[in-house]
């Protein structure tokens, strides 16, 4: 097992700026996510609409993220991020204004969620593939773990603040605070000295896309990991969109309880990210990912059948730990397994599978929850995740571990 190296990526000035800006902005984003979920639940009292709004936010990933990956490979990533982050202010401001003027309707939330998802389809591949330009290949795994730590610190902080803000200041305040939080990342990006690389390519967009897909298909280990990501995205992670139902109907805990449920997932996720950040690397990535997937599946299953609030919080911590341990390791594995001029497209494929399957999964979960009840729907999804993680684990332990041919050898 590799030793510990601390937060080595933070030695780079540009990454520090990027990281702290992201931490502030993502906290606001999670506040909006919680507020949006509670807004939809307050307007409709329907798990179907919770799934529909979540699907509207994720569906643009399915449509546009592959184009976003090509853009990330063709243009300066910093400039692309400045544009997407600035545009992301608009949906938050509009939602706050619509709530304050009592004009808000669920169809408006759906439209604005779709708009924000469109911006994210171009933002995420650029942001993921920009990290290596800030720290280099040898520190990439540490930087990805720290980036994940920022994301999940925000996931823990944002929901708790959102719950208090909703209770004492109202829903609109969450959206205004999120709009304000984007300024932090815009300032950070404007101060970064690394402008980003441009990979000139005279071939058409379609040929660029086909090249990226063919490379991924040529690597069975990458395909195996991406398929499991797809399973979790499709039938595992949509449980998050139904947490307002657990808070409001099963545990009778209100918006504060909702914030605690989401925050518990974030706490486990943060713990996983910090462990990965301290480590230099995971030597046996396949077996570590197998352990993580088992934790996700069984944690979610116990949560789905639990009616004890404390036990449910604990299971969400375990589920959050497993999700981030798996996804962060998978992210670094894929990035290190591809050449530099293809990283944007590789990350767009990762994003396409990770987030692109979400609208389908959220819609299915919403319908299932309406038909058979929320707890049964989550239990069924957990059982399917257990089956998928079992198959993945058996393949890992029966075969050779995954490798990264483009990774710089450890010294």
RASUL-V539597 format. One record per backbone hydrogen bond with DSSP energy under -0.5 kcal/mol. CO is the residue of the C=O (numbers start at 1). NH is the residue of the N-H. E is the energy in kcal/mol with one decimal. If there is no record, write none. Layout:
# RASUL-V539597
co = <CO	CO>
nh = <NH	NH>
e = <E	E>
This chain:
# RASUL-V539597
co = <3	6	7	8	9	11	12	13	14	15	16	17	18	19	20	21	22	23	24	25	26	27	28	29	30	31	32	33	34	35	36	37	38	39	40	41	46	47	48	49	50	51	52	53	54	55	56	58	58	59	60	61	64	65	66	67	68	69	70	71	73	76	77	78	79	80	81	82	83	84	86	87	87	88	89	90	91	92	93	94	95	96	97	98	98	99	105	105	106	107	108	109	110	111	112	113	114	115	116	117	118	119	119	120	122	123	124	125	126	127	128	130	130	131	131	132	137	139	140	141	142	143	144	145	146	147	148	149	150	151	152	153	154	155	156	157	158	159	160	161	162	163	164	165	165	170	170	171	171	172	173	174	175	176	177	178	179	180	181	181	182	183	184	185	186	187	188	188	189	193	195	198	204	205	206	207	208	209	210	211	212	213	214	216	218	219	220	221	222	223	224	225	226	227	228	229	230	231	231	232	232	236	237	238	239	240	242	242	243	244	245	245	246	247	247	253	254	255	256	257	258	259	260	261	262	263	264	265	266	267	268	269	270	271	272	273	274	275	278	278	281	283	284	285	286	287	288	289	290	291	292	293	294	295	296	297	298	299	300	301	302	303	307	308	309	310	311	312	313	314	315	316	317	318	319	320	321	322	323	324	325	326	327	328	329	330	331	332	333	335	339	340	342	343	344	345	346	347	348	349	350	351	351	352	353	355	355	357	358	359	360	361	362	363	364	365	366	367	368	368	369	373	374	375	376	377	378	379	380	381	382	383	384	385	386	387	388	389	390	391	392	393	394	395	404>
nh = <280	8	10	11	12	13	16	17	18	19	20	21	22	23	24	25	26	27	28	29	30	31	32	33	34	35	36	37	38	39	40	41	42	43	44	45	50	51	52	53	54	55	56	57	58	59	60	61	62	63	64	65	68	69	70	71	72	73	74	75	199	80	81	82	83	84	85	86	87	88	89	90	91	92	93	94	95	96	97	98	99	100	101	103	104	102	108	109	110	111	112	113	114	115	116	117	118	119	120	121	122	122	123	124	126	127	128	129	130	131	131	133	134	134	135	136	140	143	144	145	146	147	148	149	150	151	152	153	154	155	156	157	158	159	160	161	162	163	164	165	166	167	168	169	170	173	174	174	175	176	177	178	179	180	181	182	182	183	184	185	186	187	188	189	190	191	191	192	192	195	78	200	208	209	210	211	212	213	214	215	216	217	218	219	220	223	224	225	226	227	228	229	230	231	232	233	234	235	236	236	237	239	240	241	242	243	245	246	247	248	249	250	251	253	254	257	258	259	260	261	262	263	264	265	266	267	268	269	270	271	272	273	274	275	276	277	278	279	5	6	283	285	288	289	290	291	292	293	294	295	296	297	298	299	300	301	302	303	304	305	306	306	309	312	313	314	315	316	317	318	319	320	321	322	323	324	325	326	327	328	329	330	331	332	333	334	335	336	337	338	342	343	346	347	348	349	350	351	352	353	354	355	356	356	357	358	359	361	362	363	364	365	366	367	368	369	370	371	372	373	373	377	378	379	380	381	382	383	384	385	386	387	388	389	390	391	392	393	394	395	396	397	398	399	407>
e = <-2.3	-1.3	-1.4	-1.7	-1.7	-0.6	-2.3	-2.2	-2.3	-3.2	-2.6	-2.2	-2.3	-2.3	-1.8	-2.4	-3.3	-1.4	-1.6	-2.0	-2.5	-1.8	-2.3	-2.2	-2.3	-2.6	-3.1	-2.1	-2.5	-2.5	-2.5	-2.2	-2.4	-2.2	-2.2	-2.2	-1.4	-2.2	-2.2	-2.6	-1.9	-2.3	-2.3	-1.7	-1.3	-2.8	-0.6	-1.3	-1.0	-1.5	-3.4	-1.7	-2.0	-2.0	-1.6	-2.3	-2.1	-1.4	-1.3	-2.4	-1.5	-2.0	-2.5	-2.2	-1.8	-2.4	-2.6	-1.7	-2.2	-1.5	-1.2	-1.3	-0.5	-0.8	-2.1	-2.5	-2.2	-2.1	-2.4	-2.6	-2.1	-2.2	-1.9	-2.3	-1.1	-1.4	-0.8	-1.5	-2.0	-2.2	-2.5	-2.2	-2.0	-2.0	-2.4	-2.2	-1.8	-1.7	-2.3	-1.7	-0.8	-0.9	-1.8	-2.7	-0.9	-2.7	-2.7	-2.2	-1.1	-0.8	-0.6	-0.8	-0.8	-1.1	-1.5	-2.4	-1.2	-2.2	-2.9	-2.1	-2.3	-2.7	-2.4	-2.2	-2.3	-2.3	-2.6	-2.2	-2.3	-1.5	-1.2	-3.0	-3.0	-0.6	-0.9	-2.4	-2.9	-2.6	-1.8	-3.0	-3.1	-1.8	-2.2	-3.1	-1.6	-0.5	-0.6	-1.2	-1.0	-2.1	-2.5	-1.8	-2.1	-2.1	-1.8	-1.0	-0.6	-1.3	-1.0	-0.8	-1.9	-2.5	-2.1	-2.6	-1.9	-1.1	-0.7	-0.8	-0.6	-0.6	-0.8	-0.9	-2.0	-2.4	-2.6	-2.3	-1.8	-2.2	-2.8	-1.9	-2.0	-2.5	-1.4	-1.6	-0.7	-2.3	-2.4	-1.7	-2.7	-2.5	-1.5	-2.2	-2.3	-1.8	-2.3	-2.5	-2.4	-2.8	-0.7	-1.5	-3.3	-1.3	-2.2	-1.1	-1.3	-1.3	-1.0	-1.4	-2.7	-2.8	-3.0	-1.3	-3.1	-3.3	-1.0	-1.6	-2.1	-2.3	-2.0	-2.3	-2.3	-2.6	-2.2	-1.4	-2.0	-2.2	-2.0	-2.1	-2.8	-2.3	-2.1	-2.4	-2.6	-2.1	-2.3	-2.1	-2.2	-1.7	-2.8	-0.9	-0.7	-0.9	-2.0	-2.6	-2.0	-2.2	-2.1	-2.4	-1.9	-1.8	-2.2	-2.4	-2.4	-2.1	-2.4	-1.8	-2.3	-2.0	-2.2	-1.1	-1.0	-0.6	-0.6	-2.5	-2.1	-2.0	-2.5	-1.9	-1.8	-2.1	-2.5	-2.6	-2.3	-2.4	-2.5	-2.1	-2.4	-2.3	-3.0	-2.7	-1.2	-2.6	-2.6	-2.3	-2.3	-2.4	-2.4	-2.2	-0.9	-0.8	-1.7	-1.3	-2.4	-2.6	-1.7	-2.1	-2.3	-2.6	-2.8	-2.3	-3.0	-3.0	-1.2	-0.5	-0.8	-0.7	-0.6	-2.5	-3.7	-2.0	-2.6	-2.8	-2.3	-2.2	-2.9	-2.6	-1.7	-2.1	-3.2	-0.7	-1.0	-2.0	-2.3	-2.3	-2.4	-2.0	-2.1	-2.2	-2.0	-2.0	-2.3	-2.0	-2.2	-2.8	-1.9	-2.0	-2.3	-2.5	-2.4	-2.1	-2.2	-2.5	-1.5	-1.4	-1.3>
